[in-house]
Amino acid sequence: MLSPLSIPGDFHEKTAIAALILFSIPAFAAGGPERPAHCWKRPGFSALNLSEDQKDRIFRIRYEDMPKKRDLLKSARKSREALDQLAASGHYDRNKAEEIAREGADAIYRLALLHAEEQSRIYALLDAGQKDEAKKLQRRPERF
C-alpha cells in the first residue's frame, strides 16, 4: 500500500482538478429560469399534447421522405468532398468547381424545400391550441 508521502505531488493537484470538473458538470447542466437545462434541445412535439392519431400521422410524414432526404444529404456531402479534392489536386478548374458547387447547393436547396413542406404538412395536423403553442416554441432569442 502506498503511503501519502510516496504519491507524486502533482497527483493530488490533478486529482483535485479532475474532481472539481466532474462535480461541477451538474451545476452547469442545470438551466436558469430563462433557459431549459439543455438549451440546445428545444422542446418539440412532446410539449403539444398530441393525440395518438396525430403522433402516427406525424411519424408517417417525417419518415416517408427519409430516402429522399438521405439521397440529398449524400449528394451535398459528395459535392463538398469533390470540391475539397479539386482544390487539393493541383489542377484547380474554376468552371468545374462552379459546377460541383451548384450541384451541392441544389441538393441543399431541395432538402430545405422538402423540410419546409414536411413542416407545413405537420402544422396542418395541429388544432388551434397546438398551433399557438407551436408558434411559441418556434420563437428563438436573437443571437447578436
Backbone torsions as a table, in degrees:
resi	resn	phi	psi	omega
1	MET	NA	138.7	-179.9
2	LEU	-82.2	138.1	174.2
3	SER	-88.3	158.1	179.1
4	PRO	-56.8	-24.9	-178.5
5	LEU	-75.9	-23.4	-177.2
6	SER	-90.1	-4.2	178.6
7	ILE	-83.9	132.6	-179.8
8	PRO	-57.0	148.3	-176.2
9	GLY	-60.7	-38.9	-177.1
10	ASP	-74.5	-13.6	177.9
11	PHE	-61.3	-46.2	-179.4
12	HIS	-63.4	-40.9	179.8
13	GLU	-64.8	-45.9	-180.0
14	LYS	-65.4	-39.2	178.4
15	THR	-64.4	-42.1	179.5
16	ALA	-63.9	-42.0	179.4
17	ILE	-65.4	-44.9	179.1
18	ALA	-60.9	-42.6	179.4
19	ALA	-64.7	-41.2	178.9
20	LEU	-60.8	-45.8	179.0
21	ILE	-63.8	-47.2	-178.1
22	LEU	-58.9	-45.2	-176.2
23	PHE	-82.3	-11.2	177.5
24	SER	-89.9	-14.5	-178.5
25	ILE	-57.2	-48.4	179.3
26	PRO	-59.3	-33.5	-180.0
27	ALA	-65.6	-39.6	179.5
28	PHE	-78.0	-25.5	179.7
29	ALA	-74.6	-28.1	179.9
30	ALA	-73.7	130.0	-178.6
31	GLY	-83.6	162.2	174.6
32	GLY	-87.8	-174.8	-178.7
33	PRO	-66.5	-22.5	-177.4
34	GLU	-90.4	-10.2	-176.3
35	ARG	-137.7	146.9	171.7
36	PRO	-69.0	163.0	-176.5
37	ALA	-55.6	-43.7	178.1
38	HIS	-114.8	87.9	-170.4
39	CYS	-64.8	-17.5	178.9
40	TRP	-80.0	-10.9	176.6
41	LYS	-107.5	98.7	178.9
42	ARG	-77.4	149.3	176.6
43	PRO	-63.9	139.9	-177.0
44	GLY	-114.0	-134.6	-176.2
45	PHE	-63.6	-23.6	-178.9
46	SER	-61.7	-25.7	-179.6
47	ALA	-80.6	-6.5	-174.9
48	LEU	-97.7	-1.2	-179.0
49	ASN	50.9	59.2	-178.4
50	LEU	-74.9	148.3	173.4
51	SER	-76.7	165.8	178.7
52	GLU	-62.1	-38.7	178.4
53	ASP	-62.6	-43.7	178.0
54	GLN	-62.2	-42.9	178.9
55	LYS	-60.4	-43.1	179.4
56	ASP	-64.3	-43.2	-178.9
57	ARG	-67.5	-39.6	177.4
58	ILE	-64.7	-40.4	177.4
59	PHE	-58.2	-47.2	179.9
60	ARG	-62.2	-43.0	179.5
61	ILE	-61.1	-46.6	-174.8
62	ARG	-67.2	-31.0	-173.6
63	TYR	-103.5	-10.3	179.4
64	GLU	-70.3	-29.1	179.6
65	ASP	-97.3	7.6	-177.4
66	MET	-57.5	-42.5	178.1
67	PRO	-60.6	-38.9	177.8
68	LYS	-64.6	-44.0	179.9
69	LYS	-60.9	-43.4	-179.1
70	ARG	-62.9	-44.1	178.8
71	ASP	-62.6	-40.4	179.4
72	LEU	-67.1	-40.6	177.4
73	LEU	-64.4	-40.2	177.3
74	LYS	-63.7	-41.5	179.5
75	SER	-63.1	-43.8	179.1
76	ALA	-64.0	-41.9	179.3
77	ARG	-65.3	-41.7	179.1
78	LYS	-64.0	-37.6	177.6
79	SER	-63.9	-43.4	178.9
80	ARG	-62.5	-42.7	178.6
81	GLU	-65.1	-39.9	179.1
82	ALA	-64.7	-39.2	176.8
83	LEU	-63.9	-42.2	178.2
84	ASP	-61.9	-43.0	179.7
85	GLN	-65.8	-41.2	179.1
86	LEU	-63.3	-42.8	-179.5
87	ALA	-64.2	-34.4	-177.5
88	ALA	-91.0	-2.0	-174.4
89	SER	-76.4	-21.5	-174.9
90	GLY	85.5	-2.4	179.5
91	HIS	-127.4	57.4	-176.9
92	TYR	-66.6	130.2	177.6
93	ASP	-125.2	112.7	-175.7
94	ARG	-59.5	-40.9	-179.9
95	ASN	-62.2	-42.9	178.1
96	LYS	-65.3	-40.9	178.7
97	ALA	-62.5	-41.4	178.5
98	GLU	-64.0	-40.3	179.1
99	GLU	-62.9	-45.9	179.2
100	ILE	-64.4	-43.1	-179.7
101	ALA	-63.7	-39.1	178.1
102	ARG	-64.1	-40.0	178.3
103	GLU	-62.3	-44.0	178.4
104	GLY	-65.7	-42.1	179.4
105	ALA	-64.8	-37.5	178.5
106	ASP	-64.4	-40.0	178.3
107	ALA	-63.7	-42.9	179.1
108	ILE	-66.4	-39.9	177.7
109	TYR	-59.9	-48.4	-179.0
110	ARG	-67.2	-34.2	176.7
111	LEU	-65.2	-41.4	178.3
112	ALA	-64.1	-40.8	177.7
113	LEU	-64.7	-43.3	178.9
114	LEU	-60.6	-42.1	178.4
115	HIS	-64.1	-43.7	-180.0
116	ALA	-64.0	-41.0	178.4
117	GLU	-64.1	-41.4	178.1
118	GLU	-61.5	-47.2	179.6
119	GLN	-61.3	-39.5	179.6
120	SER	-64.3	-42.8	179.4
121	ARG	-66.3	-37.3	177.7
122	ILE	-68.3	-43.8	-179.7
123	TYR	-59.4	-35.5	-179.5
124	ALA	-66.2	-21.3	179.6
125	LEU	-79.8	-16.6	-173.7
126	LEU	-81.6	149.2	173.3
127	ASP	-83.1	176.6	-173.7
128	ALA	-59.2	-44.3	180.0
129	GLY	-64.8	-39.6	178.7
130	GLN	-67.9	-36.1	177.9
131	LYS	-64.4	-41.6	177.5
132	ASP	-61.7	-44.5	179.7
133	GLU	-65.2	-38.8	178.9
134	ALA	-63.3	-38.7	178.1
135	LYS	-63.7	-40.1	178.1
136	LYS	-63.5	-40.2	-179.0
137	LEU	-68.6	-27.8	-178.1
138	GLN	-77.2	-21.9	-179.5
139	ARG	-64.1	130.9	179.6
140	ARG	-123.3	142.4	177.3
141	PRO	-66.7	147.8	177.0
142	GLU	-64.5	145.3	-178.0
143	ARG	-115.3	60.5	-179.8
144	PHE	-108.4	NA	NA
